């Protein structure tokens, strides 16, 4: 079941937002890079939470959907001084283009929910430092549908990451890593 909050579809499994917000509060990220924002409902809810909790955290959300440069809900939030920047940019199969959006001002969280997750995870994992987090949605799904496999998860671990509460995150079809 998908969550619908503030009248917008979050495109995530019900309960996902609550556990991500708990992580935001505990880890006190300074920057979130979200890859694959879809309709923007989940991103908007993260921005609402950040503002409500007075967290010092910015969000850059990237999506490839061709909206012909029309204003989105996320653009409207940015105009209202919410801590979110929304960009449409082609980055699937060109993940090196992501680096200009990678901000290093403290602990970083990268959320990946694109069509070809492994392409982005494979690059972004190299930029993360100790204490940063990397999360991917559709964990355990067939890679043809965009999810990452157990073999790919082990490859991320071999780069100096540990899985965080795997059973909990798996309930919501996410996998969460922290750079050691």
C-alpha distance (Angstrom), angle and dihedral (degrees) to the residues before:
residue distance angle dihedral
X1 . . .
X2 3.81 . .
X3 3.79 121.6 .
X4 3.78 119.7 -119.5
X5 3.80 114.8 -164.2
X6 3.80 130.4 169.6
X7 3.79 86.2 4.0
X8 3.80 94.0 -62.2
X9 3.77 129.3 108.5
X10 3.80 110.7 -115.7
X11 3.82 93.7 -160.4
X12 3.81 89.9 -140.0
X13 3.77 134.4 105.7
X14 3.79 113.2 -85.6
X15 3.79 109.4 -89.7
X16 3.82 95.3 26.5
X17 3.77 93.6 108.1
X18 3.81 93.3 54.5
X19 3.80 94.9 53.5
X20 3.81 93.1 44.2
X21 3.82 89.8 50.4
X22 3.81 89.9 50.4
X23 3.80 88.2 53.7
X24 3.83 90.9 48.5
X25 3.77 91.1 54.0
X26 3.81 94.4 46.7
X27 3.80 99.1 42.5
X28 3.84 97.5 38.2
X29 3.79 95.1 -147.2
X30 3.81 117.3 -160.2
X31 3.79 94.0 -157.5
X32 3.80 137.9 23.0
X33 3.79 121.4 -163.0
X34 3.78 109.8 -165.2
X35 3.78 118.4 -167.3
X36 3.79 113.5 -162.5
X37 3.80 109.4 20.6
X38 3.81 98.0 176.4
X39 3.80 109.1 -174.7
X40 3.79 91.0 -8.4
X41 3.80 98.1 -119.4
X42 3.81 96.0 123.2
X43 3.81 92.2 44.9
X44 3.79 91.0 49.1
X45 3.79 91.0 52.6
X46 3.81 90.7 50.8
X47 3.82 88.6 51.6
X48 3.82 91.2 49.0
X49 3.81 89.6 50.9
X50 3.82 93.5 47.5
X51 3.77 91.0 51.0
X52 3.81 94.9 44.6
X53 3.81 92.0 50.0
X54 3.83 92.6 42.4
X55 3.79 90.5 -126.3
X56 3.80 117.0 171.7
X57 3.79 95.8 -127.6
X58 3.80 135.5 123.9
X59 3.80 127.5 -154.9
X60 3.78 128.8 -150.0
X61 3.78 111.3 -171.6
X62 3.79 120.8 -168.0
X63 3.76 127.2 -167.9
X64 3.78 134.0 168.4
X65 3.78 97.5 -149.0
X66 3.78 108.8 129.2
X67 3.77 102.7 -125.7
X68 3.81 92.4 160.3
X69 3.81 90.2 -117.1
X70 3.79 92.2 -65.4
X71 3.79 117.4 154.7
X72 3.80 113.5 -92.4
X73 3.78 132.7 -159.6
X74 3.81 88.0 -102.2
X75 3.81 90.9 54.2
X76 3.80 88.8 52.7
X77 3.81 90.6 51.7
X78 3.80 91.5 50.9
X79 3.81 89.3 54.1
X80 3.83 88.8 53.9
X81 3.81 91.4 58.1
X82 3.79 95.3 -100.4
X83 3.82 113.4 152.3
X84 3.81 95.2 -110.1
X85 3.79 134.3 106.4
X86 3.77 117.5 -169.7
X87 3.78 121.3 -158.9
X88 3.75 133.2 177.9
X89 3.75 110.1 -148.7
X90 3.75 136.6 146.7
X91 3.78 107.4 -111.5
X92 3.81 106.2 139.9
X93 3.80 104.8 109.1
X94 3.84 87.4 9.9
X95 3.82 102.4 64.6
X96 3.81 92.5 153.3
X97 3.82 85.8 76.2
X98 3.80 88.0 68.8
X99 3.79 94.3 71.8
X100 3.82 94.7 83.0
X101 3.81 88.4 62.8
X102 3.77 94.5 49.5
X103 3.81 107.9 105.5
X104 3.79 121.2 -166.0
X105 3.81 109.4 -161.9
X106 3.80 100.3 120.9
X107 3.80 135.6 -43.4
X108 3.81 112.9 0.1
X109 3.80 131.8 -154.0
X110 3.80 119.5 -161.0
X111 3.82 115.1 -164.1
X112 3.78 114.3 -167.2
X113 3.79 122.3 -165.5
X114 3.79 103.3 145.5
X115 3.78 129.3 130.4
X116 3.82 93.8 -103.2
X117 3.79 100.9 34.7
X118 3.76 97.4 167.7
X119 3.83 92.1 59.7
X120 3.81 91.0 60.0
X121 3.81 97.7 36.0
X122 3.79 90.9 52.3
X123 3.83 91.0 58.0
X124 3.82 101.8 33.8
X125 3.81 93.5 50.5
X126 3.81 87.7 67.0
X127 3.82 92.0 59.2
X128 3.79 97.6 52.1
X129 3.79 124.1 101.4
X130 3.79 134.1 -157.3
X131 3.81 110.1 -58.3
X132 3.82 95.3 22.8
X133 3.81 120.5 121.3
X134 3.79 132.3 -138.2
X135 3.80 121.4 -165.9
X136 3.78 132.9 -178.4
X137 3.78 130.0 -168.1
X138 3.82 124.2 -140.9
X139 3.77 90.3 39.0
X140 3.77 113.7 -174.0
X141 3.79 94.9 14.5
X142 3.75 123.0 129.9
X143 3.84 106.2 -79.6
X144 3.81 89.0 -129.7
X145 3.84 86.5 69.8
X146 3.79 91.5 49.1
X147 3.79 101.4 -96.9
X148 3.79 125.1 125.1
X149 3.77 122.5 -115.1
X150 3.79 132.3 -131.1
X151 3.81 88.8 -106.0
X152 3.82 90.7 55.6
X153 3.81 90.8 46.3
X154 3.80 89.1 54.4
X155 3.79 89.4 50.9
X156 3.83 89.4 55.7
X157 3.83 89.5 49.6
X158 3.81 90.2 51.3
X159 3.82 87.6 60.0
X160 3.79 91.0 64.1
X161 3.80 102.7 -82.7
X162 3.79 129.6 128.4
X163 3.79 126.3 -152.5
X164 3.78 114.1 -115.1
X165 3.81 118.3 -142.5
X166 3.81 94.2 -29.1
X167 3.81 96.8 -173.7
X168 3.80 93.1 51.2
X169 3.81 95.8 47.8
X170 3.82 92.2 43.4
X171 3.83 89.3 61.4
X172 3.82 86.6 66.7
X173 3.82 95.9 39.2
X174 3.80 93.0 -108.1
X175 3.78 131.5 120.0
X176 3.80 119.1 -153.2
X177 3.80 126.9 -159.6
X178 3.81 131.7 -178.1
X179 3.78 121.8 -157.4
X180 3.80 108.9 -121.0
